[in-house]
Amino acid sequence: MSAFNTPWFNSQDRSFFNVLNKSKIAHVILAAETDDFDEETTQKWQDEGFHAVYVPMLKGGNDFIKRLHTVGDNFGVSEQYAIVAYGDAAHLALEAHTKPNHPKLVAIVAYYPSAIPSVHTKYPASVQVLVHLAGNEIGVHKHPEVLGIQGKQKTVRKRIDPGVGFGECLKLGFRAYTYSGVKSGFAEQDLEEYDPVADGVAFTRSIACVRKGFRVENDVEMMRDHHVRYLHSGQQDKAVKQTRPYAHVIHTPTLTGGVGLEDITDFYENFFTPIPRQTNVQIRLLSRTVGTDRVVDELYVALTHTIEIPWLLPGVPPTNKRIEVAIVSVFHVRGEKLESEHVYWDQASVLVQTGMLDPKVVPDALKKKGVKQLPVVGAEGARAIKRGSSQKMNDLIPDW
């Protein structure tokens, strides 16, 4: 794939950039060792509203860096750009920009570079730098200095501590993260090493870094609010239009929702209908966390089960019981459309409140071991979240 003939992204996918920065287009140069690059990864950047082109590393060295800058210069006199590089190309990009040498460059994202500069390296303040590390060790470049004179560069191998699995931030002169249980290549979908979980976490961090470099933001909170309003006002068709074809919606306790636009459309139109007023429904937002491409809502929901609710109690006729439950929604967008929504709540609590689960009914095998009741609670769990406290805290712990 030529670095100069990559098609421009759809104008609809860059509308948030047009709103926030009408005079400029956000360019991302992707770089790696191969002659062409993973189309799915390229598409992700385009979906986020960036004009993405690919520059192969070829023989590397100064020629590679010059080609990166040439492509960047061709974007236009006032156009800035970011570099997102992988493997050996990432190593070269990091090494070549430790000094202020290209004013148009606003960010460098390096995925699993084969080596990194000295851990004390400070990059220019005008360039945002983010490094994603994988594997058990990394080469670190050192420049020995004697009496103020730098000696020949040396590379030493340093062990990478993957931490406990959260994608830990390392204490280096530049921002770097480790990812446990993955190998180099974890962010490229056309490779066997691809890991969707690590890729998702790393990509969110990459988007944040690049947007910070361009000084633009995506109003994910507004997108979340529009989506909710459409669904709860019966405008499912508008919610569907704001959903990507490959999106998924999963309510984990009941495994309801949809994977792909066709299933999501069916689910929204026929099974996720607005809860009618006769249920005496009450919904209250308890907290909201807004990230780069996600909104996490913590909700208190109370209703009377006077109608069948397929997503909450599928196949269960009305019990006329009052239900109070805390629900968490993780709303993930790509560009200006829904990428996924993961919804969680305590289904055991719902079953207790509807009379479908009795905490005092303990299997005989557990009774013989001294278990007196099942470790579940009813409405008090949601009420405690709403209040921030409960007189029944730790009642289920025998020795409390």
Sequence and secondary structure as in RCSB ss.txt:
>XXXX:A:sequence
MSAFNTPWFNSQDRSFFNVLNKSKIAHVILAAETDDFDEETTQKWQDEGFHAVYVPMLKGGNDFIKRLHTVGDNF
GVSEQYAIVAYGDAAHLALEAHTKPNHPKLVAIVAYYPSAIPSVHTKYPASVQVLVHLAGNEIGVHKHPEVLGIQ
GKQKTVRKRIDPGVGFGECLKLGFRAYTYSGVKSGFAEQDLEEYDPVADGVAFTRSIACVRKGFRVENDVEMMRD
HHVRYLHSGQQDKAVKQTRPYAHVIHTPTLTGGVGLEDITDFYENFFTPIPRQTNVQIRLLSRTVGTDRVVDELY
VALTHTIEIPWLLPGVPPTNKRIEVAIVSVFHVRGEKLESEHVYWDQASVLVQTGMLDPKVVPDALKKKGVKQLP
VVGAEGARAIKRGSSQKMNDLIPDW
>XXXX:A:secstr
  TT      GGGGHHHHHH TT   EEEEEESSSS  HHHHHHHHHTT EEEEEE TT HHHHHHHHHHHHHTT
 TT  EEEEEETHHHHHHHHHTSS   TTEEEEEEES SEE  TT    TTSEEEEEE SSEEEEEE  EETTEE
   EEEEEE   TTSS  EE SSSEEEE TT  TTTT TTSTT  HHHHHHHHHHHHHHHHHHHT    HHHHHH
HHHHHHHTT HHHHHHTEEEEEEEEETTTTEEEESHHHHHHHHHHTS    GGG  EEEEEEEEE SSEEEEEEE
EEEE  S  TTTSTT      EEEEEEEEEEEEETTEEEEEEEEE HHHHHHHTTS  TT   HHHHTTT  S S
   THHHHHHHHT  TTTTTTSTT 
